[in-house]
Amino acid sequence: MGAPPVESSLSSAGEIAPAPIERSLVQWIERMHNAPCARPYAGTFVVLAASGAMASSRIWHACDGPLQMERVEALTGTPRTIFRRNDEVRTFWPQARVVRSDRREASGLFPRVPVVDGTSISQFYSARSVGLERVAGFVADVVWFKPVDSLRFGYKLWSERETGLVVKLQTLGANGRVLEQAAFSELDLNAPVRVEQLSRLMDATAGYKVVAPAVVKTTATAQGWALRQPIAGFVPVSCHRRSVSVDDDAQGVLQCLYSDGLASVSLFIEPFDPQRHPAQPQISNMGATQLLAQRILADVWLTAVGEVPLQTLRLFAGQLERTR
C-alpha cells in the first residue's frame, strides 16, 4: 500500500511550511482521545461514502471536568437529535414523539481498549506524519495509521494543531482507496456551548414517550460464549444483554464489542427466529462499515458489524463458540 497522497500544501511560493510533528502511534491516539475536552466546540460534520452516499449533522460538544456532553442533530434522513452525557445516550425522534434511552460505553472517535498483557496497538499499526493541511479553516497535522495486516483498514486523520481534535478522517481500504470520509465543513472551537445547557435539553422529555430497553452489563464468558482463538489485536471492550421488552429478557440480544484501539467489531447474538431471519447469510456494507449476518447454530443468529474488512467479520463468526 502506498502512502496516501497529501492533497494540498500549506506552503506557497516564498513561504516555509511548519514541520510536521512526529509522535508515536500511542501518543497520537491519546492526544485525539483527550482533544474533545480541550475546548467547547460546534460545527457541521459531513460523512461521505465511496458509493456517493452522504450524511451530515450539526454537533455541539462541551465538557465540565470528567462530564462530557454532546448534541448531534441530523441534517439528512429522518429528523432526529442525539444527546450523550458520558455513556448515557438519548435519541429524540420528533415526528414520532419518541425518545430512546440507552447506554454506550465506547463513546468517542475510537473506543478505549483495556490493557492486555502481550498486546499493543503498535503491533498492528504504524503511524507516520504525512504533512499539514487546512480543514474548515484550521491547520491540521495529517497522520497516516497504516495496518500491518489485512484484518483491519488504514486511517488517515487530520488532527487540529492546537487542540488535537480530529477534524477530518478517511478510512482506507486496499491500495489506499478511500472507503469513507468524514470531516467538519465548518467548525467553531470557541463556541458558547455549556454542559448545563445541553443537559437541560437532554432532560426535556415532556410530551415524548420514553423507551428504555433493559440493559444488563455482562461478559461473553458469563453468557456462555467465547472465541476459540482470539482475532489478532482485538480484545473485549464491553458486553451487554439488551432485552427486546422490559417484561421478557429471555429473548434479548447479547452485544459484545471488541476493538484493537482503532477498529471495532460488534457481535450481536440472539435466538434464531425463522419469521425474522433469512435462511441464507446476509452481507452488506455502507462506506467502511461491513455487516455479516448468519445462522451459526441451529438456534442462534449472529450479526457481526464493524469498520473492518469482511474477512475479519468471517473470522469472528467462525471462531465464536457456545461454551455451555
N, C-alpha and C positions, 0 to 999 in steps of 0.2 A: 504494500500500500504506500503510495507516495504521499508526501506531506500535503495537506490541503493548501491551496493557493491563498495567499493574502490578497484580499480583494481590493484594498486601497491602501494608500500610504499617507501618513500624517505629514511627511516632509514634501516640500515643493522646492522649486529652484532657489538655491541660496539659503535654505533652512536646514538645520540639523535636527533630525527627529530624536526624541529621548530614547535611550537604550531600553530594550525590553528587560523586565525584572525576571531574574531566574529564581525560582523556588522549587522545592521538591514537590512531588505529587501530593503528599500528605499536607504540606504547608498550603498549597493552593486550595485543597478541599476544605481545610479548616477555616481559611480566610473566607471562602464562599459561604460556609455554614454560618459564620458569625456576622456576615455583612448585612443581612436584613434588619438587624437591630442597631446598625451604625447611625441611621437617620430615619425619621418618618418619611415615607415617600408615597407618591401616587403616580399612576401612569396608565397608558393604553398598551396592552400586550397582545401581540398578534402571533398566531401559530399557523404555519403553512406546511402542508404535507407535500411530498413529491408528486402525489396524484393531482395536486391543484386544490384540494380541499383546504378551506381556510376557516379559522375561528378567531374571534377577537373578544377581549374583555377589558373592563376597567378595574384597576386594582388600587386599593388603599391599604397601607400597612403601617403599623406603629408598634412600639414596644414600651413597656414600663418595667424595668428590671427583668425578671425571668418571664413576665407575662407578655405574650406575643399575640397581637390581634390583626386580623386581615379581613377585608371585604372584597369580594370578587363579583362584579356584575357582568353577566354575559351580554355581549352586544350582538351576537349572532345566535341563530337557533331559537329554541323555546326560551322565553324570558325567565330568568332565574337569578337569584343572588345568593352567594355562598359566604357565610361568615365562619371564621375559625378563631377560636380562643384556645391557644395551645393545642391540645389534642381533641378539643370539643368542636364539632362541626355542625352547623345548621344550614340547610338549604331551603330557601324560600321560593315557592312556585306561586307567583301572584295570581295567575289565571285560575288555578285550581284551588287557591287559598289554602295551601297545604305547606307545612314546614316539616322537613325530615331532620331529625336529630340523630347524630351518630358520633363515633369517636374514631380518630385516625392517629395512630402512634407515629407513623412515618410521615411527618409533615416536612414541608420544605422542598428544596430542589432535589436533594439526594437523601435517602434515609441514612441515619447514623447506624453504623454496623458495630455490634458488640465486639470487643477484643477477643479473638480466638487464638489460642496457642498454635504457633506454627503457620498462621495465616496472616498475610499482609496484603493490602490493596496494591502495594508496589510490585507484588509478584505478578499482577495481571494487567497492569497498565504502566506506561511510561508517560511522563509529562514533559512537554517542550514548549517554550515560548516561541511564537512564530511572528511576532510583530505587534504593532499598535494600530488601532483603528478608532474612528469615532462612530458612536452609536447613539442616536437620539440626542446628539449634541454633546456627549461626554466622551472623553478619551478613555479607551479600554485596552488592557493587556489581552492579547489573543493567545490562548493556550490550547495546545492540542494534546488530548489524552488518547494515546494510541494503545489499543489492546494487544496483548501478546499472543492471543489465540483467536479461534473463530467462534468462541462461545459467547462473545459479547461484541457490541458495537463500539465504535470510537466516538469521541466527542470533541468538538471544537467550541470553546467557550470564550466569551468576551467579558472580562472582569473589570468593572469600573475602577480606574486607577486609585482613587482616593478612598473609597469605601469597600471595594472588593465585590460589590453587588454584581451578580450575573445579569447583564443587560441584553445578552443575545446568546443563543445556544443552538448548535447544529448537532444532530445525531447522524453519524456517518456509517454507511454500510461498506460492503466490499469495494475496494478500489477508491475509497474516499467519496463515494456517491452520497449526496445529502438526502437522507430519508425524511427528515423533518427539520424545520427551522422555527424557532420561537424567539421573539425579540420585542423590546419596547420600541414603539414607534414615536412615543412621546413620554417624557419622564420628568418629574419634579422631585429632586432629592431634598428639598426643604419644604415639603408640603405641610399645611396646617392640619395634620391628622393626629387625633388624640385617642388613646386607648379607651378612655371613659365614653367618648362619643360613639365609637364603634361598638362598645359593649352594650350601650343603651339600644342601639339599632338592632343588635343581635337578639336582645331580650324582648323586643317589641312584637310579640306573637299574638296579640289580641286580634280576634277576627280570623285567625288561621286555625286549622286543625293540625295539631302537633302529633306527628307519627314518630315513635321512638322504638324501633325493634330492640328486643332484649339482646344484649351483647355480653358475653362472658369471656374473660381473658383465660387462656389455657395454653397448652403446648401440643404439638403434634403427637409427641410420645404419650401424653396423658389421654389423648383421644384414640390411641391405638394405631398411629401411623408413623412411618419412618421411611427415610431414603436408604435403600440397600447400600449404595455407595454415594458419598457426597458429590455434588456437582462442583468442579474446581472453582474455588473462590467464593462460592455462595454459602452464606451462613444464615441460620434462622434469626429473624429480627423480631417477629411477633406472631401470635396466633390467637384467633378469636372464633368462638362459635356464635353465629348470628341466627336468631330464631326467625322463622317465617312469620310467626304470630307470637304475641305475648303469652298466649294460653298454651302453646304447644311447641316445646323446643326439641322434640324428638325428631322432627323433620327439618331441623335447622341446617344451615350451611356452615361448614368449617372453612375459615380463610386463614392460610398460613403464608406469611411473607418472608422471602429470602432475598438477600442482597449481597453484592460484592463491594458495596460502598459507592458505586456509581449506578450500575444497573440493578433492577429489582424484578422479581418474579412473584406473582401471587398465585397460590393454588387454592381453588375453591372446590371442596369435596362435599358431595351431597348424595342422598339416596337416588338411585336411578328411577325415573318415572317415565314409562313408555308414552304417557299422554303429552309430556312436555319435551322429552329428549328424543332426538332422531336416532335411527339405527346406525348410521354411519358417522365417523369422526367429522368434526367441523373445523375448518381452518379459515381464518380471516385476518386482515391486517388493516390498520389505519395509521398512515405515517410510519413511525418507528415502532408502534405497538402491535405486537403479534398476539394472536389468540388461537389456542388449540383446545377443543372440547371433545371428549370421547368417553366411552364406557370402558373402565379399567377392570371392573369385576362385574359379575352378574347383577349385583345390586348397587353398584357405585358409579356415579358420573363425576368426572373430573373436568374442570375448566381451568386451564393454565393461561395466564395473561402476563405479558411483560415486554419491556423495551429491550428485547434480546432477539437474536436470530431464532427462526423456527426450530432449528436442530436442538437448541438449548431447551426449549419447551418439551420437545420429544424426549430428551434425556430425563427431565424431571418426571414426565409421565411414565417412562419405562422403569425408573428407579423407585417409584413410590410403591410401598407395600403395606398391607394391613398386618399389624403385629398381634392383634387379638380380636 
